[in-house]
Amino acid sequence: MDDFLQAAIEEAKKGVAEGGIPIGSVLVIDGRIVGSGHNRRVQQGSAVLHAEMDCLESAGRIKASDYRRATLYSTLSPCDMCSGAVLLYGIPKVVVGENRTFCGPQAYLRSRGVEVVIVDNQECRELMESFIQNNPALWNEDIGE
Amino acid sequence: MDDFLQAAIEEAKKGVAEGGIPIGSVLVIDGRIVGSGHNRRVQQGSAVLHAEMDCLESAGRIKASDYRRATLYSTLSPCDMCSGAVLLYGIPKVVVGENRTFCGPQAYLRSRGVEVVIVDNQECRELMESFIQNNPALWNEDIGE
């Protein structure tokens, strides 16, 4: 498997170990991980630090020209907010671990010129299936439902 | 003028006083401000804390049914990321101070059922015009250009 998706899965597992929501993300530029993060709703009481946002925040202030060469990896299909962050920064490619347990606006991302690759990784699916089954209210909160 | 837009402008001015980008936001539920914030790019080196995101973060973890009665005020038209956050949480109404210095995806927001009200407030415009004139590189960074 792609080492970068594996790194995102490791981030998701960090979230699990902290009692959080098992979604992880890394940002890659020129073959190097420049940011990584995981969902912080439980750990920090955060309404905005989805894994992808935590990852972008960890990468810090990056030049527009660098975002334009970046790929964002996430274990789960990015929601409206995280997809919007991809559009804000002109990140051209998103690699998604799985989109069966939740599917964000990937058609809209594609219509705006973003390449969206769906891996359909079993480990990503199992992390989410187990989490949703055991924590349905927390999961609904995270996706605004 | 609307007291809530005035509160968002006060947030923008806090940002100016801190040497930051002059954009402010408040979240209102049932006639009460439940969150407020301003852009934190300069102050915290943040890539994700636009005013609206900072405001949502300050409001904390809110029930979906409460977001559904909320109005988000921003001194400036929300970008793709902040508009995405509005969609994630199903916030039904956004009041925008001005959209002349920057215009986010308001047609897309409306197509997804969000009411978008443009006030075209002179003070909001002047804050941004002065800032952009004096800090063009910082402004471009904030909008991913």
Contacts between the chains, C-beta under 8 A, distances in Angstrom:
chain1	res1	chain2	res2	distance
A	41	B	61	6.9
A	45	B	60	5.9
A	45	B	61	5.7
A	46	B	57	6.3
A	46	B	61	8.0
A	47	B	56	5.2
A	47	B	57	5.8
A	47	B	59	6.7
A	47	B	60	6.3
A	47	B	61	5.8
A	47	B	62	6.9
A	47	B	89	7.9
A	48	B	48	6.7
A	48	B	49	7.9
A	48	B	53	5.0
A	48	B	56	5.6
A	48	B	57	4.9
A	48	B	85	6.8
A	49	B	48	8.0
A	49	B	57	8.0
A	53	B	48	5.0
A	56	B	47	5.1
A	56	B	48	5.6
A	57	B	46	6.3
A	57	B	47	5.8
A	57	B	48	4.9
A	57	B	49	7.9
A	59	B	47	6.7
A	60	B	45	5.8
A	60	B	47	6.4
A	61	B	41	6.9
A	61	B	45	5.7
A	61	B	46	8.0
A	61	B	47	5.8
A	61	B	141	6.7
A	62	B	47	6.9
A	63	B	141	7.6
A	64	B	140	6.9
A	64	B	141	6.9
A	64	B	144	5.5
A	64	B	145	5.6
A	67	B	144	6.4
A	79	B	84	7.4
A	79	B	88	5.2
A	80	B	84	4.2
A	80	B	85	7.5
A	80	B	87	3.9
A	80	B	88	4.6
A	81	B	81	6.7
A	81	B	84	4.2
A	81	B	85	4.3
A	81	B	87	7.4
A	81	B	88	4.4
A	82	B	84	7.2
A	83	B	84	5.9
A	84	B	79	7.4
A	84	B	80	4.2
A	84	B	81	4.2
A	84	B	82	7.2
A	84	B	83	5.9
A	84	B	84	2.5
A	84	B	85	7.0
A	84	B	87	7.8
A	85	B	48	6.8
A	85	B	80	7.5
A	85	B	81	4.3
A	85	B	84	7.0
A	87	B	80	3.9
A	87	B	81	7.4
A	87	B	84	7.8
A	88	B	79	5.2
A	88	B	80	4.6
A	88	B	81	4.4
A	88	B	143	7.2
A	88	B	144	4.9
A	89	B	47	7.9
A	89	B	144	4.3
A	90	B	144	5.4
A	108	B	108	7.9
A	140	B	64	6.9
A	141	B	61	6.7
A	141	B	63	7.6
A	141	B	64	7.0
A	143	B	88	7.1
A	144	B	64	5.5
A	144	B	67	6.4
A	144	B	88	4.9
A	144	B	89	4.3
A	144	B	90	5.4
A	145	B	64	5.6
